[in-house]
Amino acid sequence: MFNILINIIKEVAEKIVTSKYLVAFTGAGISTASGLPDYRGPNGVWTRRDKGLPPPRPKKTITEIEPNAAHFALVELQNMGILKFVISQNVDNLHLKSGIKPQLLAELHGNYSIMKCIKCDSRFKKDEIGWNDAIHGKGYRTDPIQQNQPRCPHCGGRIISSIVNFGDPMPEKEMKLAALHTKRCDLMLVLGTSLKVNPAASFPRMAKKNQAQLIIINQGETPLDHLADIKIEANVAEFLPQVVEYVKRIRKTL
């Protein structure tokens, strides 16, 4: 079993090294090792809901969590010039916190720490514009406007949370960037996602349609397992760092 695992790690590492345009597509499963629950995993939020159970209790609040080994593994690939772009469904801010460059990231469902102008689409951290949740609320698109909420310093437009809730429109800028880099990629790493939330989950399918290789690392089945060149049932935070170590070994021999 150990030798089989090592062979799979080596195979994934070789595909990464030989790729010309690697894109990562991440879901909640990449952040479970940081203390956040996923959604469709064995103990996920929706899995427990479907069984009539209460949601899992997070070990930490979203503001207390830190990136884990999987996040830092992606940063290593980025800094080696191998990873070209990250498409994420997560709102936990861990990719930016770990060191992924903002220009190499599309957060399809927003980011809990970032507000945006609904008029000009400028982005701000809460402290940059004096936003206080206790005073101004969460600022979701469908929330009533609170008195004295901060306005956009550029155009005076309404400021809202960048988080995309059910029923909200998807962010146009992020969707365009995700589509652009998906069409360019020749290898997509799908990390910790059940691929059941659309339209986000359409990007791995788009990559495969454009002849990219598809590697899925997830605990649990996904609807695209049959399209994957490699499917690995594994914890991303345990598996991906081992792959990156082999990537570094291979590069030393080139």
QUIBELUR-V678062 format. One line per field, one symbol per residue. ss: DSSP state (H for helix, E for strand, L for the rest). phi: phi as a letter, one per 40 degrees, with the letter a starting at -180 (. if undefined). burial: + if it has 24 or more other ideal C-beta (glycine too) atoms within 12 Angstrom, else -. A space follows every 10 residues. Layout:
ss->???
phi->???
burial->???
This chain:
ss->LHHHHHHHHH HHHHHHHHLL LEEEEELHHH LHHHLLLLLL LLLLHHHHHH LLLLLLLLLL LLLLLLLLHH HHHHHHHHHL LLEEEEEELL LLLHHHHHLL LHHHEEELLL LLLEEEELLL LLEEEHHHHL LLHHHHLLLL LLLLLLLLLL ELLLLLLEEE ELLLLLLLLL LHHHHHHHHH HHHHLLEEEE ELLLLLLLLL LHHHHHHHHL LLEEEEELLL LLLLHHHLLE EELLLHHHHH HHHHHHHHHH HHHL
phi->.cccccccdc cccccccccb acbbbbbdcc bccchcccbb cdbcdccccc cgbcccccca cccccbdbdc cccccccccc gcccabbbcc bcgccccchc cdcbbbccbg accbbacccb gcbacdccbg cbdccbgcgc dccccccgcd bcccbgcccb cccccdgccc cccccccccd cccccbabcc bgacfbbbcd cccccccccc gccbbbbach cbcbdcccca bbcacdcccc dcccccdccc cccc
burial->-------++- -++++++-+- ++++++++++ ++++++++++ +-+++----- ---------- -+--+-++++ ++++++++-- -+++++++++ ++++++++-+ ---+++++++ ++++++++-- -+++-+--+- +----+++++ +-------++ ++-----+++ ++++-----+ +--++-+++- ++-+++++++ +++++++-++ ++++++++-- -+++++++++ -+-+--++++ ++-+++++++ ++++-++--- ----
